[in-house]
Amino acid sequence: MASRPPVSFDSVQALMRFVGKPAIVSESIVVDQEMIDRFGQVTRDNQWIHMDPARARAESPYGQTIAHGFLVLSLLTYWQASCVAFPGAAMALNYGFDKIRFTAPVPSGAHVSARFALVDVKETRPGEARCSWDVTVEVEGAPRPSVHAAWQIMVRYEGGEPA
């Protein structure tokens, strides 16, 4: 399946016009055991429910390992870049989260994607805006989303707004 081009926002006004529109859907990626293991090694979070497939099969209520919540959260930048672009922006920064909820597991081997709904844009100075995105992370075939987050992104365009 060919991926769609990202939805582009070349100005603060373009962002403002998109508020309330349907969510933008990212590419799907596989969150496999190798990714989970590497994340656990880097973060030193070696909890068995993530890192020990044999024990997880025997003892976990999910019957297998699951991804770290912070691993799934860290993939938001990748997912957003797969479906959202800010041409002409001097920078786009992660400004933080107002809310994060891990509502269902991401099993090892799952195909996972994210939906980004732009709910608010506040112009903080000419050519700069703080954007509030409602993000939902979904596992293909799962009955409910795995993550709900209110994510803040700061975007600054070169030289302010285009003429």
Backbone torsions as a table, in degrees:
resi	resn	phi	psi	omega
1	MET	NA	125.7	179.8
2	ALA	-74.9	140.0	179.3
3	SER	-80.2	151.6	178.3
4	ARG	-80.7	152.9	174.7
5	PRO	-67.5	150.2	178.9
6	PRO	-62.4	152.1	171.1
7	VAL	-76.2	127.2	-173.5
8	SER	-103.9	139.5	176.3
9	PHE	-125.9	106.4	-175.1
10	ASP	-98.2	6.4	-179.5
11	SER	-163.8	166.5	175.1
12	VAL	-63.0	-38.8	-179.7
13	GLN	-63.5	-38.6	177.7
14	ALA	-62.2	-40.4	176.3
15	LEU	-62.2	-46.9	-178.6
16	MET	-59.9	-38.4	-179.9
17	ARG	-67.1	-21.6	-176.3
18	PHE	-88.5	-12.4	-179.0
19	VAL	-55.6	130.9	177.7
20	GLY	86.1	-4.7	177.9
21	LYS	-75.3	165.0	178.1
22	PRO	-57.3	150.0	-178.2
23	ALA	-60.4	148.3	175.0
24	ILE	-92.3	131.5	-175.4
25	VAL	-103.8	131.8	-179.1
26	SER	-79.9	175.0	167.0
27	GLU	-64.5	158.1	172.7
28	SER	-97.5	140.2	173.6
29	ILE	-129.4	159.0	177.0
30	VAL	-92.2	126.1	173.8
31	VAL	-98.1	97.4	-174.0
32	ASP	-101.2	175.6	-176.8
33	GLN	-63.4	-35.1	178.3
34	GLU	-61.4	-44.0	177.9
35	MET	-62.7	-43.8	179.6
36	ILE	-62.2	-45.0	179.8
37	ASP	-62.6	-44.3	-179.3
38	ARG	-63.9	-40.4	178.1
39	PHE	-63.5	-44.6	178.6
40	GLY	-60.3	-39.1	178.4
41	GLN	-66.3	-46.0	-178.5
42	VAL	-63.9	-42.4	-175.8
43	THR	-90.6	-6.6	-178.1
44	ARG	62.4	28.3	175.6
45	ASP	-102.0	91.2	-174.8
46	ASN	-101.9	25.6	-178.8
47	GLN	-54.6	134.8	-172.2
48	TRP	-58.1	-31.5	-177.1
49	ILE	-63.8	-19.6	177.0
50	HIS	-100.0	-37.1	-163.6
51	MET	-109.8	-10.2	-175.1
52	ASP	-121.8	88.9	-176.5
53	PRO	-56.4	-39.3	-178.3
54	ALA	-65.5	-46.8	179.5
55	ARG	-66.1	-39.5	179.5
56	ALA	-63.1	-39.7	176.8
57	ARG	-60.8	-39.0	-175.9
58	ALA	-81.8	-36.1	-169.0
59	GLU	-117.9	-20.4	-175.2
60	SER	-77.6	142.8	175.0
61	PRO	-66.1	-13.5	-179.2
62	TYR	-94.6	-9.8	177.8
63	GLY	73.4	8.2	179.0
64	GLN	-166.9	173.8	177.0
65	THR	-71.2	157.0	176.4
66	ILE	-129.4	154.6	178.8
67	ALA	-69.7	148.6	171.4
68	HIS	-61.7	140.2	175.8
69	GLY	-58.1	-40.1	-179.8
70	PHE	-69.4	-27.5	172.9
71	LEU	-63.0	-49.8	-179.4
72	VAL	-60.3	-44.0	178.9
73	LEU	-61.6	-39.7	-178.5
74	SER	-66.8	-19.9	178.6
75	LEU	-77.6	-8.1	-178.8
76	LEU	-58.0	-38.9	-179.7
77	THR	-63.6	-40.5	176.6
78	TYR	-62.9	-50.5	-178.2
79	TRP	-60.3	-42.8	-180.0
80	GLN	-63.7	-43.2	179.4
81	ALA	-63.0	-24.4	179.7
82	SER	-75.9	-14.8	-174.5
83	CYS	-137.7	-4.7	-179.3
84	VAL	-133.5	136.2	177.2
85	ALA	-130.6	150.3	178.4
86	PHE	-124.1	68.1	-178.6
87	PRO	-61.7	138.4	-179.4
88	GLY	84.5	-3.9	179.8
89	ALA	-78.2	135.0	174.3
90	ALA	-72.7	-30.2	177.1
91	MET	-164.9	155.0	171.1
92	ALA	-135.9	118.9	-173.9
93	LEU	-118.3	144.0	169.9
94	ASN	-69.0	116.4	-177.8
95	TYR	-98.6	-8.0	176.7
96	GLY	121.1	-173.1	-177.0
97	PHE	-126.5	140.5	172.4
98	ASP	-90.3	-26.3	-178.4
99	LYS	-159.2	139.6	173.5
100	ILE	-139.0	132.3	174.8
101	ARG	-133.3	129.7	174.4
102	PHE	-97.6	102.7	-167.5
103	THR	-102.8	-12.0	177.6
104	ALA	-161.0	151.7	-178.0
105	PRO	-70.9	156.4	169.6
106	VAL	-109.9	101.4	-178.1
107	PRO	-68.7	147.5	174.9
108	SER	-55.9	134.4	-179.4
109	GLY	90.4	-1.7	-177.5
110	ALA	-73.5	147.3	170.2
111	HIS	-89.4	123.7	-169.9
112	VAL	-130.3	140.8	177.0
113	SER	-141.5	174.8	-179.8
114	ALA	-134.2	152.2	175.3
115	ARG	-116.8	134.8	-177.4
116	PHE	-120.9	112.0	177.5
117	ALA	-109.2	121.5	179.4
118	LEU	-81.3	115.2	-174.4
119	VAL	-106.7	-18.8	179.8
120	ASP	-162.0	145.2	173.9
121	VAL	-134.3	123.5	177.0
122	LYS	-116.0	118.2	176.7
123	GLU	-75.4	117.0	-176.4
124	THR	-89.7	-24.9	170.2
125	ARG	-166.8	167.7	-176.7
126	PRO	-54.3	127.2	178.3
127	GLY	79.8	6.7	-179.2
128	GLU	-133.0	138.2	-178.3
129	ALA	-144.9	148.6	169.6
130	ARG	-102.8	119.9	-175.0
131	CYS	-106.2	132.5	177.5
132	SER	-104.6	119.4	-178.4
133	TRP	-114.4	129.8	167.5
134	ASP	-88.0	120.8	-175.5
135	VAL	-115.7	136.0	175.8
136	THR	-126.5	126.4	176.7
137	VAL	-102.6	131.2	-174.1
138	GLU	-127.6	137.2	172.2
139	VAL	-93.8	129.5	179.6
140	GLU	-55.5	126.2	177.6
141	GLY	83.6	-3.8	-180.0
142	ALA	-79.7	149.5	-177.2
143	PRO	-74.0	-19.9	179.6
144	ARG	-148.3	160.1	-179.7
145	PRO	-64.0	156.3	-179.8
146	SER	-91.2	-31.7	-178.0
147	VAL	-140.6	140.1	167.8
148	HIS	-123.1	131.2	-179.4
149	ALA	-144.3	144.9	170.9
150	ALA	-105.8	104.7	-169.9
151	TRP	-109.1	133.0	178.5
152	GLN	-104.0	128.2	177.0
153	ILE	-123.7	132.2	175.3
154	MET	-100.1	128.4	179.8
155	VAL	-123.5	130.5	176.9
156	ARG	-124.8	126.1	-179.9
157	TYR	-94.6	146.8	178.5
158	GLU	-56.1	128.1	172.4
159	GLY	60.1	26.4	-179.5
160	GLY	76.6	-151.9	-176.2
161	GLU	-80.0	148.4	174.7
162	PRO	-64.8	153.4	-178.6
163	ALA	-73.4	NA	NA
